[in-house]
Amino acid sequence: MNTDNCKYFIFYKPYNVLNQFSKERAEHITLADFMDVEKDVYPVGRLDKDSEGLLILTNDTSLNAALLSPSKKHSRSYFVQVDDEITDTAIRKVSEGVTIKLDAGEYLTKACRVKKLIKPPVLPERNPPVRFRQNIPTSWALIELTEGKNRQIRKMFASVGFPVLRLVRIQIEDLKIGKLEPGKYIEITGEELFKLLKIDPSSKSAGSKRSPSPGVKKSTSKEQNNSSKPASKFWSNKSSSKTFKNKPTTKPSKKSDNKR
Protein backbone atom coordinates (compact mmCIF):
# COMPACT_ATOMS: atom_id res chain seq x y z
CA MET A 1 0.00 0.00 0.00
CA ASN A 2 1.21 3.53 -0.76
CA THR A 3 3.01 5.20 2.16
CA ASP A 4 3.71 8.48 0.36
CA ASN A 5 1.22 10.41 2.51
CA CYS A 6 2.72 9.14 5.77
CA LYS A 7 5.48 10.83 7.73
CA TYR A 8 8.40 8.97 9.35
CA PHE A 9 10.96 10.42 11.77
CA ILE A 10 14.03 9.12 13.59
CA PHE A 11 14.74 10.80 16.94
CA TYR A 12 17.55 10.41 19.47
CA LYS A 13 15.62 10.58 22.74
CA PRO A 14 17.73 12.06 25.53
CA TYR A 15 17.69 10.89 29.13
CA ASN A 16 14.86 12.21 31.33
CA VAL A 17 12.52 12.86 28.38
CA LEU A 18 9.04 11.35 28.42
CA ASN A 19 8.04 9.20 25.46
CA GLN A 20 5.01 11.41 24.69
CA PHE A 21 4.06 14.90 23.54
CA SER A 22 1.64 15.85 26.31
CA LYS A 23 2.81 17.33 29.60
CA GLU A 24 1.10 16.00 32.69
CA ARG A 25 3.17 18.26 34.93
CA ALA A 26 4.81 21.60 34.27
CA GLU A 27 8.28 20.22 35.01
CA HIS A 28 7.97 17.33 32.56
CA ILE A 29 10.26 17.30 29.51
CA THR A 30 8.53 15.70 26.52
CA LEU A 31 9.01 15.10 22.82
CA ALA A 32 7.28 18.43 22.19
CA ASP A 33 10.33 20.20 23.64
CA PHE A 34 12.44 18.86 20.78
CA MET A 35 10.19 18.11 17.82
CA ASP A 36 7.91 20.18 15.61
CA VAL A 37 5.97 17.58 13.65
CA GLU A 38 2.43 16.99 12.42
CA LYS A 39 -0.22 16.63 15.12
CA ASP A 40 -1.02 13.05 14.14
CA VAL A 41 2.59 11.83 14.56
CA TYR A 42 3.20 9.52 17.53
CA PRO A 43 6.08 7.37 18.84
CA VAL A 44 6.24 3.74 17.74
CA GLY A 45 6.67 1.71 20.91
CA ARG A 46 8.16 2.82 24.18
CA LEU A 47 11.47 4.17 25.41
CA ASP A 48 11.31 4.84 29.14
CA LYS A 49 12.04 8.26 30.65
CA ASP A 50 15.39 7.06 32.01
CA SER A 51 16.40 5.34 28.75
CA GLU A 52 18.00 6.96 25.72
CA GLY A 53 18.47 6.48 22.02
CA LEU A 54 16.66 5.46 18.86
CA LEU A 55 12.96 6.28 18.63
CA ILE A 56 10.74 6.06 15.55
CA LEU A 57 7.77 8.39 15.16
CA THR A 58 5.10 8.29 12.47
CA ASN A 59 1.45 8.83 11.58
CA ASP A 60 1.40 5.43 9.85
CA THR A 61 -0.83 3.41 12.17
CA SER A 62 0.21 0.11 10.61
CA LEU A 63 3.81 0.41 11.77
CA ASN A 64 3.10 -0.34 15.43
CA ALA A 65 1.73 -3.80 14.71
CA ALA A 66 4.19 -4.50 11.91
CA LEU A 67 7.18 -3.70 14.10
CA LEU A 68 6.14 -4.45 17.68
CA SER A 69 4.05 -7.61 17.37
CA PRO A 70 5.89 -10.43 19.23
CA SER A 71 5.25 -12.74 16.29
CA LYS A 72 7.38 -10.52 14.02
CA LYS A 73 10.49 -10.98 16.20
CA HIS A 74 12.19 -7.77 15.06
CA SER A 75 15.56 -7.35 16.77
CA ARG A 76 16.52 -4.35 18.92
CA SER A 77 20.02 -3.64 20.20
CA TYR A 78 21.06 -1.69 23.30
CA PHE A 79 24.22 -0.62 25.06
CA VAL A 80 23.85 -1.36 28.78
CA GLN A 81 26.00 0.13 31.55
CA VAL A 82 25.78 -1.74 34.85
CA ASP A 83 27.05 -1.41 38.39
CA ASP A 84 30.30 -3.32 39.03
CA GLU A 85 32.27 -5.60 36.70
CA ILE A 86 29.73 -7.91 35.10
CA THR A 87 30.72 -11.58 35.13
CA ASP A 88 30.67 -14.15 32.34
CA THR A 89 28.19 -16.13 34.41
CA ALA A 90 25.78 -13.20 34.54
CA ILE A 91 26.14 -12.65 30.78
CA ARG A 92 25.37 -16.32 30.14
CA LYS A 93 22.31 -16.30 32.40
CA VAL A 94 20.86 -13.20 30.74
CA SER A 95 21.47 -14.68 27.28
CA GLU A 96 19.78 -17.96 28.17
CA GLY A 97 16.75 -16.29 29.74
CA VAL A 98 15.90 -15.19 33.27
CA THR A 99 12.70 -14.90 35.29
CA ILE A 100 11.47 -11.35 35.82
CA LYS A 101 8.36 -9.90 37.43
CA LEU A 102 5.69 -8.23 35.33
CA ASP A 103 2.29 -6.87 36.30
CA ALA A 104 0.75 -10.10 35.03
CA GLY A 105 3.13 -12.25 37.08
CA GLU A 106 6.48 -13.93 36.59
CA TYR A 107 7.88 -14.15 33.06
CA LEU A 108 10.78 -16.15 31.62
CA THR A 109 12.59 -14.04 29.04
CA LYS A 110 13.47 -15.53 25.69
CA ALA A 111 17.04 -16.39 24.77
CA CYS A 112 18.92 -13.41 23.35
CA ARG A 113 22.39 -12.29 22.33
CA VAL A 114 24.52 -10.63 24.99
CA LYS A 115 28.17 -9.62 24.82
CA LYS A 116 30.37 -8.05 27.46
CA LEU A 117 32.26 -5.06 26.08
CA ILE A 118 35.96 -4.74 26.83
CA LYS A 119 35.85 -0.94 26.39
CA PRO A 120 33.00 1.51 26.94
CA PRO A 121 31.18 2.37 23.70
CA VAL A 122 31.59 5.79 22.14
CA LEU A 123 28.38 7.58 23.09
CA PRO A 124 27.31 11.18 23.67
CA GLU A 125 27.58 12.26 27.28
CA ARG A 126 24.44 11.83 29.34
CA ASN A 127 22.93 14.89 31.02
CA PRO A 128 23.10 14.54 33.95
CA PRO A 129 26.00 12.06 33.93
CA VAL A 130 25.77 8.66 35.60
CA ARG A 131 26.77 8.87 39.25
CA PHE A 132 30.42 8.10 39.95
CA ARG A 133 31.46 5.96 42.90
CA GLN A 134 35.20 5.66 43.41
CA ASN A 135 35.19 2.20 44.95
CA ILE A 136 32.65 0.57 42.63
CA PRO A 137 33.52 0.13 38.94
CA THR A 138 31.01 -0.04 36.11
CA SER A 139 30.98 -2.15 32.96
CA TRP A 140 29.18 -2.33 29.64
CA ALA A 141 27.31 -4.99 27.69
CA LEU A 142 25.61 -5.15 24.31
CA ILE A 143 22.26 -6.92 24.17
CA GLU A 144 20.15 -7.82 21.14
CA LEU A 145 16.65 -9.15 21.76
CA THR A 146 13.35 -9.59 19.94
CA GLU A 147 10.88 -8.80 22.71
CA GLY A 148 10.13 -5.72 24.75
CA LYS A 149 8.30 -6.21 28.02
CA ASN A 150 7.98 -3.25 30.39
CA ARG A 151 11.49 -2.35 31.66
CA GLN A 152 12.62 -5.81 30.60
CA ILE A 153 16.34 -5.19 30.13
CA ARG A 154 16.69 -3.44 33.48
CA LYS A 155 14.88 -6.31 35.19
CA MET A 156 16.99 -8.92 33.37
CA PHE A 157 20.31 -7.49 34.52
CA ALA A 158 19.01 -6.75 38.02
CA SER A 159 17.95 -10.39 38.35
CA VAL A 160 21.58 -11.50 37.99
CA GLY A 161 22.87 -8.89 40.44
CA PHE A 162 23.92 -6.05 38.13
CA PRO A 163 21.60 -3.01 38.25
CA VAL A 164 21.47 -0.94 35.08
CA LEU A 165 22.91 2.57 35.27
CA ARG A 166 22.46 3.59 31.65
CA LEU A 167 20.47 2.10 28.77
CA VAL A 168 20.81 3.31 25.17
CA ARG A 169 18.93 1.83 22.21
CA ILE A 170 21.17 2.02 19.19
CA GLN A 171 19.55 -0.18 16.57
CA ILE A 172 16.27 -1.74 15.38
CA GLU A 173 16.92 -4.38 12.72
CA ASP A 174 19.16 -2.56 10.19
CA LEU A 175 18.11 0.93 11.30
CA LYS A 176 20.97 2.43 13.31
CA ILE A 177 21.15 5.65 15.24
CA GLY A 178 24.55 6.38 13.74
CA LYS A 179 25.91 9.85 14.48
CA LEU A 180 22.59 11.44 15.35
CA GLU A 181 22.94 13.53 18.51
CA PRO A 182 20.61 13.52 21.53
CA GLY A 183 17.61 15.79 21.00
CA LYS A 184 18.00 15.82 17.20
CA TYR A 185 15.76 14.16 14.62
CA ILE A 186 15.51 13.56 10.89
CA GLU A 187 12.74 12.66 8.49
CA ILE A 188 13.09 9.47 6.48
CA THR A 189 11.06 8.09 3.58
CA GLY A 190 8.76 5.16 4.15
CA GLU A 191 10.59 3.18 1.48
CA GLU A 192 13.94 3.58 3.28
CA LEU A 193 12.51 2.90 6.71
CA PHE A 194 10.58 -0.24 5.80
CA LYS A 195 13.63 -1.64 4.04
CA LEU A 196 15.86 -1.06 7.07
CA LEU A 197 13.24 -2.51 9.41
CA LYS A 198 12.75 -5.55 7.14
CA ILE A 199 9.04 -4.90 6.82
CA ASP A 200 7.13 -5.57 3.61
CA PRO A 201 5.36 -2.29 2.74
CA SER A 202 3.13 -4.10 0.24
CA SER A 203 1.17 -5.55 3.16
CA LYS A 204 -2.48 -4.55 2.91
CA SER A 205 -2.26 -2.85 6.32
CA ALA A 206 0.84 -0.77 5.61
CA GLY A 207 0.51 2.93 5.01
CA SER A 208 -2.60 3.59 7.09
CA LYS A 209 -2.49 7.22 8.13
CA ARG A 210 -3.61 8.15 11.63
CA SER A 211 -6.56 10.51 11.87
CA PRO A 212 -5.98 13.27 14.40
CA SER A 213 -8.41 13.41 17.31
CA PRO A 214 -8.82 17.07 18.30
CA GLY A 215 -9.15 17.67 22.00
CA VAL A 216 -7.87 14.23 22.98
CA LYS A 217 -4.85 14.32 25.26
CA LYS A 218 -1.87 12.57 23.76
CA SER A 219 -0.11 9.87 25.68
CA THR A 220 1.75 6.66 25.00
CA SER A 221 1.38 3.09 26.17
CA LYS A 222 3.94 1.51 28.51
CA GLU A 223 8.02 -0.14 26.86
CA GLN A 224 22.08 -16.90 23.31
CA ASN A 225 25.00 -17.30 22.46
CA ASN A 226 27.47 -14.51 23.07
CA SER A 227 27.86 -12.41 19.96
CA SER A 228 31.25 -12.38 18.30
CA LYS A 229 30.40 -9.18 16.45
CA PRO A 230 32.21 -6.07 17.71
CA ALA A 231 30.27 -3.26 19.33
CA SER A 232 31.37 -0.92 16.56
CA LYS A 233 29.14 -2.85 14.15
CA PHE A 234 26.10 -1.72 16.07
CA TRP A 235 27.23 1.88 16.48
CA SER A 236 28.51 2.28 12.93
CA ASN A 237 26.02 3.65 10.43
CA LYS A 238 27.71 2.01 7.48
CA SER A 239 24.79 -0.04 6.20
CA SER A 240 22.27 2.77 6.62
CA SER A 241 24.29 5.83 5.74
CA LYS A 242 21.63 6.99 3.29
CA THR A 243 19.16 7.16 6.12
CA PHE A 244 21.00 10.02 7.79
CA LYS A 245 22.06 11.97 4.73
CA ASN A 246 19.71 14.78 5.72
CA LYS A 247 20.78 17.37 8.22
CA PRO A 248 19.44 16.54 11.69
CA THR A 249 16.53 18.72 12.64
CA THR A 250 15.99 20.80 15.75
CA LYS A 251 12.66 22.24 16.77
CA PRO A 252 12.01 25.40 14.70
CA SER A 253 10.59 28.53 16.25
CA LYS A 254 7.52 28.73 14.01
CA LYS A 255 4.79 26.14 13.59
CA SER A 256 2.35 25.54 10.78
CA ASP A 257 -1.33 25.01 11.50
CA ASN A 258 -1.13 21.23 11.16
CA LYS A 259 1.83 20.92 13.51
CA ARG A 260 2.13 20.96 17.27
N, C-alpha and C positions, 0 to 999 in steps of 0.2 A: 504494500500500500504506500502511496506517496507521502513522504515525510517533509516535503518542501515547506509546508506552512507551519511546521513545528520548530521550536527554538531549543537549542542544546548548549549548555554552558558547563565549563570545567572550572571549579573554584578550589583554591587552597584554603581550607578552613583553619583559622588560627585557634590556638588554645583559648578556652574561656568564652567561646562564641557559641550561642545556642543554634541548633540545627533548624531554625525557623525564622520567619520574617516578623512575626508579631512579638510585641514586648508585653510581657505579663507584669513586669515591674520596671520602674524607671531606670534602675541601675543595670538592667539586662543589656548585654551586647548581642545583637542578632545579625542575621545575614543582611538585613536592610541597612546596616551601618557600613556595608562594603559593596553592595550590589545594587545597580539600578537596572532592573529587568522588567519584562512584562508582568502584569498583575497575576496572570494565570500560571506563572512559572513556580515550581515547587522543587524541593530536594528529592532525589531518588534514594530512598533508604535513610539510614540514620548514622550520624557520627556524633558521639556524645560530646557534651560541653567540654569535658576535660581531655578529649582526643583531638587530633589534628590531621590535616592532610586532604587527600583527594575526595572531592564531593561533586557529584553530577547533579545538575538541575535542568529541568525541562518542563514544557507544557504538554508533552507527549504522554498521555495517560497509560499507554501500553507498555512503556519502558519499565515501570515498577514490577509488573508481573514477569516480563520477559527476562529481567535481570535478577530479581530477588527471590523468585520461586525456588524453594529447596530442590525441586526436581531438575532444575536447570544446571545446578552445580557449578556456577560461575566462580572462578577463583578470585580471592582478594589477598593482597600481600601487605604486611605491616612491619615496620621496625618497632621493636619493643625494648624499652629500657627498664631494667628491674633492679631492685635492691640487692646488693651483695653480688658475689661471683657465682653465676648460675652454673650448676653442675651438669655433667653429661647425663646423669640419672634423671634429673628433672626434665631435661630436653627430651629424653626418650619417653618419659611418661606423658608429657604433653602431646608428643607426636602420635602416640598410640591411642590416646583418648583418656580423659579424666572425668570424674563425676563432679558436676557443679550444681548449684541450687538455682532454680528458676521459680517464678511465681507459681507455675503449675506443678512444681515438685522437683525431684532430682532428675538430672539429665546427664547421660553419658555422651561426651562429645565424640564426633567422628574422627577417625585418623586423619592427620594432616602433616604437612611438611614443616619442620622446624630446624633451624640451624643457628648455632651459637656463633656470634661474630667475634673475630679476634680483635678488631679495631672498631671504635665507634663509627657509625655511618656519617657521611657528610650531610648535615641537615642545617636549615636555618635555625638560629637561636630561638628558644622559646621565651615568650614574655608573659609572665615572669619566668625566670629560669628554674629548673628543677633544684630543689633544696640540696645543699652540699653538706655532707657529714664526714668529717676528717677520718674517722675510724671505721667507716663502713663504705666499701667500694660499691660501684655499680657496674653492670654489664649489659650487653645488648644481644638480642636475638632477632632473627628474621622468621616470620611465620606466614605460611600460605595456607588458607583454608577455604572451604566452599560452603560454609554455613555462617550465620550471623545472629545468634541468640543475643538477648539483651546483656551487654557488658561481658560477653563470652570470653574474650581474650584475657581480660583482667581477672576473671574468675578462674580461668584455666591455670594461669601462672601462680595466682595466690594459692590454689589448691596443692601446689607442689612446694610451697614455702618461699616464693619469690614475688612479692607484691610489685605491681607495675607502677613505675614512676612517670613514664612517658610512652605514649602510643601514637604512632604516625602511620596513616594509611598512604601507601605510595603507589599502589597499582591495583587495577581491576582488570582481569584478563590481560590483554595487550595494551590497555590504556594506562600510561604512566604519568606521574605528576611532573617528571622531568625537572626543569629549572624554574618552574612557576614559584613565585614567592608567596608567603603567607599574606592573606588578604587580597590577593589579585585573582582575576578570573579572565577567561577567554571564551569566545563563542566558537563552536565547532559545528560542522555540517552533520546532518543525520547520517549521511552515507559514510563519512569517516568514523563517526562514533560507533555505529552498529558493526562496522568491520572490525574495529579494535576490540569491541566487547564480544565478538563472535556470536552475534545475534542476526538471524535472518530477517531483514526488513520486509521481505515479501509476505511475511505472515499476515493473515487477514486482520489481526488485531493491531498491527504496528501502525504508527502514525495517527493515532487517535488524539485529537487536540482537546485539552481540558477546557471546559467552559467556565469562565470566572463566575463566582457567586458573590455578588455585591453584598456588603454588610455582614458577611460571614467571617469570623475571626480566623486567621490562618494559624495553623499549628501542624506539627508533624507527629507521626506515630513513634513509639519507642524504637534502637540499634540492636609421611610415616617413616617414612624413612628420612634420615637427615639429608637435606639437599646438598649436593656438591657444587651448586652454582654459586658464584661469588655474589656478595651483596651489591656490587656495582652493577650487575645485570638488572637488578630491580630499580636502581636509582637512575641508571642511564636512560635517556630518552631516544636511544638510537633507532628502535623499530617504529617509533611513533613521532618522529621529528616533524612530520608534516602537520601533526595535530597542533603543535605550538608555534607555528610559523607566524601567527598573528601576534601583535603586541599585546601583552597582558593589559587588562582593563581595570581601572579604578573607578570608583563611583563618581560620575560627573555631577556637577552642581545643579544642572537643570534636568527636569523630567518632562517627558511627553505625557499626554493625557492617558495613554494606555499602560503607563509604567507606574511603579510604586513611588 
